[in-house]
């Protein structure tokens, strides 16, 4: 199966791309250790180790606007097993760790054009943004056509 990358663009939150990458890199390293927290969490989410063996994650800052708040963070996850695996990995394993380590505002809301981009009135009362959302603005392309700023 050809690797597919799912990308989501978020408004910048409180964390920089480098800070996000530090936590993501830790999670990716743990996935290869069967007794690690990340590996246990992945198994609990229904992800098999063979589905995650070649996973790659990229985190980059989009074009910077005149205001730092306009800068976006792009999160891409490439897996051979398909976008559902990438979505589960993000929602159940990576994002909870980011939120715990860097805070719930580490990333802003997904940007326009994503499935998760809804008016505040459309959100459930306990919806805190990306914590409850899987990657939604999915630009899917073969991974070899994507230039990754960071890989795990």
N, C-alpha and C positions, 0 to 999 in steps of 0.2 A: 504494500500500500504506500502511495506517495504521501509524504508528510503534508499536512494541511495546517496553515496558521490561521488562528482566529485572533483578530485584533479588536480591541476596544479602546476608544479615546475618552479619557476622563478630564474633567476640569481639574486643574492643579489643586491639591489640598495642602495640608500642612507639611508634607514630606516631599523631598526632592527625588528625582529619579534614582540618584545614587543611594539614598537612604532606603528606598523601596527595594532596589536591587540587592542590597546587603541582606535583607530578610529573605527575599526570594531565593537567593543563592544558598542560604542556609537550609531552606526547605528542600531545594533540589538535591543537595548533598545528602540530606537525611533520607530521602526516598530510597536510596540504594542500601540503607541500613535497616534490615527487617524489624529490629526492635526499637527503632526511633519513633518519636512522637508523630512525625510526618507520615511515616510508613503505616503506622497503626491507624491514623486518621484516614489515610487514603483507602486502606482496606475496609474500614468501617463505612466509607462512602461508596463501596462497591467497586473500587478501582483495583485491578490486578497489577502486580509488579511488572509483568511483561508489557502491559499497556503504557507504562510510564518509563520504560527503560531508555527510550530515545527522546524524551520530552525536552524541548528547548523553550526558554522563556526570554523574551526581549522586553526591556523597559527603556523608553526613551522620552525625551521632552520634545513636544511638537514645536512649531515655530513660536518664538516669543513675540508677544504683542507689546504695545507701548506700556502696558501695565502687567506686572508679574502675574496677576490674577487671570489674565487672558492666556497664559501659557497652558498647554495641555500636556498630559502624560499619556503615552500610548503603551498599552500592555498587550503583548502578543504571546500566544502560546502555540507552539507547533508540536503536534503529535501525529504518529502514523495511524493511530486507532480512530481518529475522527474528532469532529468538533464537540460531540457530546462528552467525550473524555476531557477535553480541554475545559469545557464549561464546568464540569464537576470538580476538576482539579482546582480551578480558580475559586469556585463558590464554597467548596467544602474543606479545602486544605490550605491554599495560599492566602486567600483574603482573610480568613479568621486569624491567621498568624500575624499578618500585617496589622490588622485592627488591634490585636492584643499588644503588639510591640510598639507600634507607632501611633496608635489612637484611631478612633472611628473616623476622624477627619483627615487621615493620611492621604486619601484620594477624594476628590470632589465627585459630583454626580457625573454619569456618562454624558457626553456631549450630544448635541442635536443629531438626529438621525438614528439613534440607537433605540432599541425596543424599550429600554429602561428609562428613556427620557420622557417623563410624564409630568404634567402639571402637578404641583404639590397636592391639589385636591384629589388627584387620582391615586395617591399613595395611601397605603394602609397606615393607620396611626402609629404602628410600631416600625414602620419602614424607615431605616436610617440611611438610605442611599446604597452605595455599592456593596455594603455588607450583605444585603439581601438580594443582590442582583448578580447574575452570572454575566459573562461577557455578552453583550447584546449587539454592538455595532460590529458585526462580523464581516470583515473583508476577508474572504477565503481565497488564498492563492497558494500554489505550490511553494513550499518553504524555500526552495532554491531561488525563487524570484523575489525574495524579501531580503533586504539588507538589515541584519540585526545589529543593534548597537551593543547589546549584551546577550550572551548565550550562557545557558547553564548546562 
